Amino acid sequence: MDPGFSIHPGDPLIADVPESFYARLDNATTAVEYDAITEEQIAYLQKNFDEPALRGMAFLSDDGCNIYTAIILRGPARGQIWRHEITMDNADVQPYWHPFTKELLTFNDWRYFEQHRYLLTIDGRDDAQTYSIMNDRYGFWAMKRMIVDGTLTGLAAEDVDKLRQPTDIPPNAVFLDPRRNEWYPVREATVFRVSYAA
């Protein structure tokens, strides 16, 4: 019986194609020789990267640039969400981690974060992934999603688009900060983009 996906989270598949392929390609003198080396490289990729990475895996999303998100269906990593990137040059197949608990990302976690790309937090961050609460694209979107989920109270979804400054937010509007798991005033929030690093 097929054991399924056999790559372990503690030992992900992160590898480069041996440099010898490139040296041989550089020294190929005919198109036939070049094509033969390329075919050999493809066979190497399939045996060493594709076969172990694709066994027991199903793709969930195409994230661009040859990067995919996948769920593991069979084997010890069953139910985990992994990053899958295999090119002609290398392989990067490793698990995604929950951004708050630092545990392996599950399917339910992934679904939640796909729907909640932007969330409110009380923690300010100095990076490009943090936005003002009054940002009508990310801040308003985050507030509306959190209202629907019940993690933001004291403000109606239909009133979010009417906000022009933080003082327009009712003082009793509070949100559940997913990082701290505590409630804070919405007026004091910033918005951040959720990412789950591999």
N, C-alpha and C positions, 0 to 999 in steps of 0.2 A: 504494500500500500504506500502511496506517495505521502511522505511526512509533511508536505507543504513547505511553507516559507521557513527556511532554516537559519536566516541571518539573525543574530542576537543583538538587542539594543546596546549591550556593552561592547560589542565587536561589530560595528556597522561595516558595510561594504564601501570603503573609500580607497580608491586605487587608480593609478594611472596606467595607461597602456605602456608596455616596455619601450624605452627609447630606441631599442634595436630596430623596431619597425621603421621609425623615421630615418634612421641612418641608412637602412637598406633602401628605403624609398628614394632618398637623396642620391644614392649611387646606382639606381636602376638605369640601364642604358636603352631599354626598349619599352614600348607601351605594353607589350605582352608581359614583360618582367614586372613592370609597375602594377599592372592589374592583378597579377598573381600574388604579389605581396599584399595588396589591398584586400584581396579575398581571404588571405591568411589572417590578416588583422581582424576582419569581420568575423571569421570563425573563432578567433581568440575572444573577441567581445561577447559573442553568443555563449560560448562555453563558460567563461569566467565571470561575466557580468550579468548578461540577460537571463540565462537559465536559473541561477540561484535567486536572482532578484524578482523574477516574474512568477515563480512557483508559489501558488497560494495567495496571490495578490490581485486585487481589482482596483482599477483606477477610478478616482472620484472626480478629479478636476485636472484640467490642463492649465497650468499656471504660467505658461509662456516660457520661451527660451529653453525648451526641451526639459522643463521641470514639471513634474506631475505630483499630485497628492494621491495616495493610494491607501486602501484599507487592507489589512492582512486578514485573510479568511481561514487559513489553515496553518497549523504549527504553533509553537510556543508563543509567538507574538500575536496570536489571533485577537482581533478586535482593536489593535493599535493602528494609529495613523502614521504613515511614513512618507518621507520625501523620496522621489525617484527621479534621478537625473543620470542618464547614461548617454554619452556622446562617443564619437570616434576616438576621443582622447582619454576619457576617464569615466569613472563611476562614482556617484555620490548617492548612496542608498542608506538612509538613516532615519531613525524615528523623530517625530515631532514631540515636543514637550509642552505641557500645559504652562501658559505664561505666568500663572499665579501660584499653583501648587508645585510646579516643577516635576510633576509625575508624567508618565507617558500619556500622550493625548489619546483619548478614546473617540469613537465615532460621535457620540452625543456631544462631547466637548467641541469637536470640529464643526458639527452642524450649528451649534450655538454661536461660535465665533464667526462662522461664515455669515450668519444673520446679523451679528453684532460686531462689525468691523471697528466701530467707534463706540467707546464707552466713556462715561464720566469718571473722574478720579479726583481726589483731594490733593494728590501728590503732583506738584508741578514738575515738569521734566524739560530739560533744555535740549531738545532734539527736534528734528523736522517732523516727527510723528506726533507732536502735541499741538493742539489748537485751542483757540479761545472758545469759551462756552457760547459766545455770540456768533460764531462762525455758522452762517446759515446752511452750509452744506453738511459739515460734520457735527457741529454742536447741536443743531436743531434735529438732525437725523438721529443722533445718539439719544437726545432727550425723548423723542417720540417713541423710539424702540423700547427704552427703559420704562416709559409710562405703560406701554402695552404689556410688558412683562411684570409690572407691579414692583419694579425696583426703583421707581421714581414716583413719589406721591405729592399731592398738594398743587399740581399743575395739570391742566387738561391738554391733551394732544392738539386740540383745535386752537388753543391759545398760543402754542409755541411760535407759530409763524408771525404773530403780532408783536413778539418781543423785539425791542430795539436796544436795550441796555440791561445790564445785570439787575439794576434796581427795579425793572419791570417784572422780574421773577418774584412771585409771592415769597415773603420771608419764611413761611411755613413749608415751602416746597423742599423736600429732602430726597436724597438718593442713596442707594446702597453701593458703596465703593467696593468693586469686586476684588481689589487688592487687599483691602483691610477688613472686608466683611463687616463694616460699620456704616451707620447712616450719617450723612453730612448735609449741610445746606447746599442746595443747587447753586445759589449765587456764588459760592466759593469754589465751584468745580472748574476743572479744565477738562479737555477732551483728549483722549489718546487713541491711537490706532493699535488695535490688538495684533500682535504677531506671535507666532509660536515657532521659535527657532529650532532648527535641526541640530 
